[in-house]
Amino acid sequence: MKTFTIGGIHPPESKLTASKAIEKMPVPSEIVVSMSQHLGKPAKPLVKVGEEVKKGQRIGEADGFISAHVHAGTSGKVKSVKSVPHPGGNYSLSVTITTDGEDAWAEGLNTAPIDWKGLSKESIIERIKDAGIVGMGGAGFPSSVKLSPPPDKTIDTIILNGAECEPFLTADHRVMVESAEEVIKGLEIITSLFQGKAKPFIGIEANKPDAIAAMKKAAKGTGIEIVTLETKYPQGAEKQLINAITGRTIEEGQLPFDKGCLVHNIGTAVAIYDAVSCNRPLVERVLTVSGMEISSARNIRAVIGTRFSDIAAFSGGISEKTNQVITGGPMMGRSQFTLEVPITKTTSGILFINNAGLESSRERTCIRCGKCIDACPQGLEPWLLGNEAQFRRLDEAELYGLANCTECGSCTFVCPSKRELVHWIKYAKALVNNRKQRKTA
Amino acid sequence: MISEAFIPAVTSLGSLALILGIIIYFVSKKFYVAEDPMVTIINGILPGVNCGACAYPSCNQFAEELVRTKDTTMTCPVGGADLAAKLGESLGIEMAEPKPVTCAVICQGNSDNARASAEYVGIQDCWAAMQAFAGPKQCRHSCLGLGSCIAWCDFNAMRIENGLIVIDKDLCTGCGACVPACPTGVLVMQQKKAERIFIACNSHDRGADTKRACDAGCTACQKCVKVCPEEAIVIENFVARIIQEKCTACGKCLEVCPSKVNCIVLEKDMVKSTNAS
């Protein structure tokens, strides 16, 4: 079984929803579509208060090269355009739509599938761009940008990321089991953009035997290789996945295409297939609703912009003991302070947790045990970065590889002193950014 | 004998010291850097805290530059008018009157006024809290009350009281070191006056949102703008701002402010510390 070479941890898997089929959630009475659902500059809103919108209508225009279009998730009337809490931990400009219940598509969208093989490379990328597709694994890098690497870089490996190494999350797992055909077609579209020079892989962790079987069956005769990976966190992190499958290492400051690789998420592949063959913009996604405090943990397909409160109600409500709500997985996700936040293109799961049983999170001092060094998949010394951050020695922190940290949370997970290492590292990154901005200003 | 054992050690080390001493003497003669004695005198007058408020990295560099250029517009914001007079006296020139500033906190969101959105349990530092929905207060333009700025103040003029930063106006010298340390920008430098009125709110949210989040929030109601006889108040980005050059501190705006806790603040005896010295 293949795996990445350094570090890694084994948190409890807690995949409560692995065998639960994806359920379609009805469109709620109000949706909040954020203009900032991707890496890069937020989109510019194209609609005004009171305007009627159709499902799939473009309501946000990409602003700049690294940005993506945003579409209305359903038909209705624009209630407000203002800054509201965003699950990424900040506030962002969002369009609130009061739904009319008709869920009517805008003209020319969601057509019968066409044969994409007749389309040129440019028109495929154009369709992906128009559909506002971004990496649905978490970071939200615009896919059209990722699919057009600089001409001097040769891509020889395309990897579809089915590792889903975060505990609790099972969204990609269920998509692989239930929509294996679409995943394969999506990957074929991506591969076709590189004129058959690139070898396609799908990496899946060994704890999903049904997904591996389904993908192997669907991939028969297509030349796609299904790679079984060891169950280890963070197997699904881009750099670690590349290392596991190809043996190559992405150095500090490099992007995957510098080493001839391209990694896409399972959900992104399906979205690409939908966009290219059916002209359907990215307006809904599959996510896992889980945790100990939700009545019925499940996998749902929800319209992007659905509020957490609606999702909690749809899943039978949450218990009174809930004191933490996390977007994404427990390792890299973010705590939320309100259920009014909406899901975005990158929300892979929502967890409702009671953390009272966990040990006090009060930080103690580093005892130099070195467990974080063993756990770090990037080969860093997290305790050192944490110390430098704590005493604001930013130059030293940068020297010891601050920028190379992927914030996977392995060090914080293993630390016996309960140090908030990832938070300290994020803190140092924020200060470094602030310093850069002040220098350029 | 003990003395015999000492002789070689004393002679060898002594002669070595002598030779090195002679070398040092000639080297220091050869590479002597002429320094204007004036710089030393000016350096003695300057506060010597190297705060950087004058835009020079240290007091010494400020002194060198001042002695070299005799530029009358160069000021030390920390020293104020007294220091300018002393500098002028030493150099025999008339120094320009400095416009002293001090720090003003444009937020009154303490635990009584501002409503909390959640309990924040992460790292107790403003920049860390900014990553979690701009801190524990509902208003995301407010003072987060975790005191990242305190470490930047060379004059011990800052402290946290009831979840809000408080400036000791006697100790604040207006050096401005704290301004970039605040992630929400509630610290601003404003002209020092006997009586200073300013709007203590930084919320760029719409009025209704501001009111919901804080009792002392400026809702941009325009009442103070209309009543001001000097036209010194402007509304910018949903918050009022007083133009200090025009403001006469008549206090009419204080009477009309409809906020539960006035968002307009009057500070008195601002120039006490410099007059006393």
Interface residues (C-beta under 8 A of the other chain):
Chain A: K82 S83 P85 G89 N90 Y91 R334 S335 F337 T338 S361 E363 R392 E420 H423 W424 K426 Y427 A430 L431 N434 R438
Chain B: S117 A118 V121 G122 I123 D125 W127 A128 M130 Q131 A132 F133 A134 R140 A151 P180 P183 D205 R206
